[in-house]
Amino acid sequence: MIDIKCVTVGPVITNCFLLTDEATKEMAVVDPGDKSDALINEINASKGKLKYVILTHGHYDHIGYAKQLADMFHAKIICGKNTNKFLCDNFLNHSAYHPDIPDIQPFNGDILLSDGDTFSLGETKFKYKYTPGHTIDSGCYIFDDNIIAGDTLFRDSYGRTDLPTGDDTQMIESIRRLKNLEGDYNVFPGHGYMTTLERERKHNPLMSRV
C-alpha cells in the first residue's frame, strides 16, 4: 500500500505528491514544480529514501524542481518517453513565457515510459497510461486503487488543450480510456481537489458524454 501526501507548490498551486510504500518506506515525489522545504524535510526525516521523481508531463509548474530534488537524494527521474523534449525546451515547457519563472536548465529523464509500462516502488506496482491531450506527453500513473492524473483529469473538468501540443481529439480519447477502466479509483489531479473516477463518470462534462 502507498501512503499519499499532497503538498501544493509554485505560483499556480500545483499538487505535488509524496508517495511512500508502507512496507519498505521507499518514496517517490510526483510533479515537484517548485521547491518545498516541508517536502524536503519530510524526506530527510525518513532518512532520505527517495527512489523516484515522477513526472506526469513537462510543463514548468510540474517539473521546475525535479532535477534539483533528484540530485539532492540521488533519485531517478521517471517520465513518459515524449517528455524529454519538454525538459530541454523552455518554450514547450512554457517557462519562457513567464519572466518571473527561473530558467529551467535542460535535463533528461532516467526512465522513459511507453503506454502500459510498469515499475515498482517498494512492494507496489505502478502502471503508466499515456493520456495525451493537454500535451503530447501527458500521462497518468495507476497503482492500487489510485490514479495520479496530472493535468489530464480534474474534479468536474479536464486539462486545457490550447497550449503547444494540446489536442482536443486526443483529450477526448484519453478521457474515454480513463472512463473505461474497470472499477472505481481515487483520482489525484495536478491542480484542485481530489475526486473519484466514479464521480467523474457521472458529473464531469466531458467524461459523461464520451
C-alpha positions as CSV (number, residue, x, y, z in Angstrom):
1,M,0.0,0.0,0.0
2,I,1.1,3.6,-0.7
3,D,0.6,6.5,1.6
4,I,-0.1,9.6,-0.3
5,K,0.5,13.2,0.9
6,C,-0.1,16.3,-1.1
7,V,1.9,19.5,-0.9
8,T,0.9,22.5,-3.1
9,V,3.8,24.3,-4.7
10,G,4.5,27.2,-7.0
11,P,2.6,30.2,-8.3
12,V,-0.2,28.2,-9.9
13,I,-0.7,26.0,-6.9
14,T,0.4,22.6,-8.3
15,N,-0.4,19.4,-6.5
16,C,2.9,17.7,-5.7
17,F,2.5,14.2,-4.2
18,L,4.8,12.4,-1.8
19,L,4.3,8.7,-2.1
20,T,5.6,6.2,0.5
21,D,5.4,2.5,0.2
22,E,4.3,1.4,3.6
23,A,6.1,-1.9,3.6
24,T,9.6,-0.7,2.6
25,K,9.3,3.1,3.3
26,E,10.7,3.8,-0.2
27,M,9.5,7.1,-1.5
28,A,8.6,8.9,-4.7
29,V,7.7,12.5,-5.4
30,V,5.3,13.3,-8.3
31,D,5.5,16.7,-10.1
32,P,7.8,18.8,-7.9
33,G,7.0,22.1,-9.8
34,D,8.8,24.2,-7.2
35,K,10.9,23.9,-4.1
36,S,9.1,22.8,-0.9
37,D,11.0,22.9,2.3
38,A,8.3,20.9,4.1
39,L,8.6,18.2,1.5
40,I,12.4,18.1,1.7
41,N,12.2,18.0,5.5
42,E,9.8,15.1,5.4
43,I,12.1,13.1,3.1
44,N,15.1,13.8,5.3
45,A,13.1,12.8,8.4
46,S,12.5,9.4,6.7
47,K,16.3,9.0,6.1
48,G,16.1,10.3,2.5
49,K,14.8,7.1,1.0
50,L,13.6,8.9,-2.2
51,K,13.8,6.5,-5.1
52,Y,12.0,8.3,-7.9
53,V,10.9,11.7,-9.1
54,I,7.9,11.0,-11.3
55,L,6.6,13.5,-13.9
56,T,3.1,13.4,-15.4
57,H,4.1,15.9,-18.2
58,G,6.6,18.5,-19.0
59,H,5.0,21.9,-18.1
60,Y,7.2,24.2,-15.9
61,D,4.7,24.1,-13.0
62,H,5.2,20.3,-12.8
63,I,9.0,20.0,-13.5
64,G,10.5,23.1,-12.0
65,Y,12.3,21.4,-9.1
66,A,12.5,17.9,-10.5
67,K,16.2,17.8,-11.3
68,Q,17.3,19.6,-8.1
69,L,15.3,17.1,-6.0
70,A,16.5,14.1,-7.8
71,D,20.1,15.2,-7.5
72,M,19.6,16.0,-3.8
73,F,18.6,12.4,-3.0
74,H,20.2,10.5,-5.9
75,A,16.8,9.6,-7.2
76,K,15.9,8.5,-10.7
77,I,13.5,10.7,-12.8
78,I,10.6,8.8,-14.4
79,C,8.5,10.2,-17.2
80,G,6.8,9.4,-20.5
81,K,9.1,9.0,-23.5
82,N,7.7,12.2,-25.1
83,T,8.5,14.3,-22.0
84,N,12.2,14.7,-22.6
85,K,11.7,17.3,-25.3
86,F,9.8,19.4,-22.8
87,L,12.6,19.1,-20.3
88,C,15.0,20.6,-22.7
89,D,12.8,23.3,-24.3
90,N,11.6,26.3,-22.2
91,F,9.1,27.2,-24.9
92,L,7.5,23.8,-24.8
93,N,7.5,23.7,-21.0
94,H,6.1,27.2,-21.1
95,S,8.6,28.7,-18.6
96,A,9.9,31.0,-21.4
97,Y,6.6,32.8,-21.4
98,H,6.8,33.7,-17.7
99,P,9.6,36.2,-16.9
100,D,9.0,35.7,-13.2
101,I,9.8,31.9,-13.5
102,P,13.5,31.0,-13.3
103,D,15.0,29.4,-16.4
104,I,14.8,25.6,-16.3
105,Q,18.2,24.2,-17.1
106,P,17.8,21.3,-19.6
107,F,17.8,17.8,-18.2
108,N,16.6,14.3,-19.2
109,G,14.5,11.6,-17.6
110,D,16.3,8.5,-16.5
111,I,13.5,6.0,-17.1
112,L,11.3,6.7,-20.1
113,L,7.9,5.0,-20.3
114,S,5.5,4.0,-23.0
115,D,1.8,3.2,-22.6
116,G,1.3,0.2,-20.4
117,D,4.9,0.1,-19.0
118,T,5.2,-0.7,-15.3
119,F,7.7,-0.1,-12.5
120,S,7.7,-0.8,-8.7
121,L,8.0,1.4,-5.7
122,G,8.8,-0.9,-2.8
123,E,6.2,-3.7,-3.0
124,T,3.7,-1.6,-5.0
125,K,3.4,-1.9,-8.8
126,F,2.7,1.2,-10.9
127,K,1.3,1.3,-14.4
128,Y,1.8,4.2,-16.8
129,K,-1.1,5.1,-19.0
130,Y,-0.4,7.5,-21.9
131,T,-3.1,10.2,-22.0
132,P,-2.2,12.9,-24.5
133,G,-4.5,15.9,-25.0
134,H,-3.3,18.5,-22.5
135,T,0.1,18.0,-24.0
136,I,1.5,15.4,-26.3
137,D,3.5,13.9,-23.4
138,S,0.8,13.7,-20.7
139,G,0.4,10.5,-18.8
140,C,-1.3,9.1,-15.7
141,Y,0.1,6.6,-13.1
142,I,-2.2,3.9,-11.7
143,F,-1.4,1.9,-8.6
144,D,-3.6,0.1,-6.1
145,D,-7.0,1.9,-6.4
146,N,-5.4,5.3,-7.3
147,I,-4.8,7.4,-10.3
148,I,-2.2,10.2,-10.4
149,A,-3.8,12.2,-13.2
150,G,-1.6,15.2,-13.8
151,D,-3.4,17.7,-15.9
152,T,-5.5,15.1,-17.8
153,L,-8.4,14.8,-15.4
154,F,-9.6,17.3,-12.8
155,R,-12.6,17.3,-10.5
156,D,-15.5,18.3,-12.8
157,S,-13.1,19.3,-15.5
158,Y,-10.1,18.3,-17.6
159,G,-6.8,19.8,-18.8
160,R,-6.8,22.7,-21.3
161,T,-5.8,21.9,-24.8
162,D,-4.9,25.3,-26.2
163,L,-1.2,25.3,-25.3
164,P,1.5,23.9,-27.6
165,T,1.0,20.2,-28.5
166,G,-2.5,20.2,-26.9
167,D,-5.2,18.5,-28.9
168,D,-9.0,18.2,-28.4
169,T,-9.3,14.9,-30.2
170,Q,-6.6,13.3,-28.2
171,M,-8.1,14.6,-25.0
172,I,-11.4,13.1,-25.8
173,E,-9.8,9.7,-26.4
174,S,-7.7,9.9,-23.2
175,I,-10.8,10.8,-21.1
176,R,-12.6,7.9,-22.7
177,R,-9.8,5.5,-21.9
178,L,-9.9,6.5,-18.2
179,K,-13.7,6.3,-18.1
180,N,-13.5,2.7,-19.4
181,L,-11.2,1.5,-16.7
182,E,-12.9,-1.2,-14.7
183,G,-14.0,-0.3,-11.2
184,D,-13.5,2.9,-9.2
185,Y,-10.3,4.8,-8.4
186,N,-9.3,7.7,-6.2
187,V,-8.1,10.4,-8.6
188,F,-5.3,12.8,-7.6
189,P,-5.2,15.7,-10.1
190,G,-2.4,18.1,-10.9
191,H,-4.5,21.0,-9.6
192,G,-7.5,21.3,-7.4
193,Y,-9.3,18.8,-5.3
194,M,-9.1,15.0,-5.2
195,T,-12.1,13.2,-6.7
196,T,-13.0,9.6,-7.7
197,L,-13.4,8.1,-11.2
198,E,-17.0,7.1,-10.5
199,R,-17.9,10.6,-9.5
200,E,-16.3,12.0,-12.7
201,R,-18.1,9.4,-14.8
202,K,-21.4,10.9,-13.6
203,H,-20.5,14.6,-13.3
204,N,-17.5,15.5,-15.4
205,P,-18.9,17.4,-18.5
206,L,-16.5,15.6,-20.9
207,M,-16.4,12.2,-19.3
208,S,-20.1,11.9,-19.0
209,R,-20.6,12.3,-22.8
210,V,-17.7,10.3,-24.3
